[in-house]
Amino acid sequence: MLIRENDEVEVIAGVDKGKRGRVLKVDRKTGRVIVEGVRLSYKHVRRSQKNPQGGRLSREMPIDVSNVMLIDPQTGKRTRIGVRYLPDGSKERYAKKSGASLGIIAPPKPRYAQQNG
C-alpha cells in the first residue's frame, strides 16, 4: 500500500465520490484509510466530565484504500503512485502522471545503486 498519512487524496467511489481530504490514519492490516471529512457518521456519547454536553459527535469512518486516489502535488489532479530506485539505491514514491517525487520510503541499498562504468 503506497498511500501514507498526510497524503492528499480524492474519493473515487461511493457516496462521498469527488471529495478531497488529507489521510489521517492508514490501517495496513485491513487495507483501509481514514480521510478527513469523508464518510462521516454520528457517534452518540453520554454526558461525562470529558464531554459535559453529551449528544452526537461526528467522526470519520474507514474507507477502503482502493476507493481513493492520490492528488498529484504539481498538477492538482488524481494520479497513480509508482516506486522507483534512485541512482544512490534509495527507494522513492512518485506520481505517475508528472513524475514528481513524493518522498523517499527506504534508505539507500548498495545492491540497487547504479554502477558507473
N, C-alpha and C positions, 0 to 999 in steps of 0.2 A: 504494500500500500504506500503510495508516494505522496499522499496528502498529509500535511503536517499541521500542527497547531499554529494559529495566527495567519494561515493562508486565507486569501480572499477567494471565495467560491460562489458559484451560481447554481441554483437548484434546476435540474433539467427534467424532472419528472415528479408527478404527484400534485397535491393541492397547492403547494407553495411554488409551483413552477415559475421561473423567471426572477425569483427573489435572490438577492445577493447578501452575503454576510461573511463574517470572519469565523473561522473554525475555532471553537472554544476547547473542544476535547476530542481526542481520537481513541477509539477502542479497537485495537488491532485484533483482539480475540474474536469479536463478533462482526468485525468489518463495518462498524457504524461510526458516524461522526455527529457531534452536536454543533450546530451552526447558530450563530447569534441572530435572533429574531425569526427563526424558521421553525415550523411545526410546534407552535405554542399550544400548551394545554394548561388547564387550571388545576392547581393543587389546593385542596381545601385544608386549611390549617386552623387548629383550635387556638383560642387565646392563651398566651403564656407571657412570661417576662420578656422573652426574646421577641415575641410578636404580640404586643398588647392589643392590637386592633383585631387580630384574627381575620377570617374571611377567606377570599380566594386569591392565591398568588399565581401569576402567570409565569410559566417556565418552559424552556426549550426541551424538546424530547429528541432522542437519537434518530438519525435518518441514515439509510444505507449509503455507503460510500459510492456505489455505482450511480446514485441519483444526483451527484454533484460533479461539477467540473471546475477546474481552477481558472481564475481570471489572469490573463497574461499581464504582467506589470507594465509592459511597454505599450501595448495596443489597447488594453482595457476590454478585450474580447475573450470569449471562452477558448481554452486550448487544452490539448492533451499534454501529459508530462512524460519526459524521457529521462534516461540516465545515461551518462557518458563519462569516460575516463579522461582526465586532463593529462597533459604531457608529463607532469610530475608523478602521475599514478594515483592521484586522489579522485574520488568519485563525486559527481555533482548532478543535481536535478536541473533540467532545463525545459523551457517552454518549446513545444514542437513547432508552433507557428512562427515565432520570431527568433527562436534560438537563444533567447535571453536566459542567463543563469538564474537559478532560484536558490542557490546556496549549495555548499559542499556538505555531503552526507556521510563521507567516510574519509579517514586520514589517508595520506599517501602510502601506497604499497609498491615496493621496488619492482615486483614482477609485472606490474601493469604500466610502469613508466616506459616512455618511448626511448629506445636506444638511438643515439646519434651515430650514424656511420653505417 
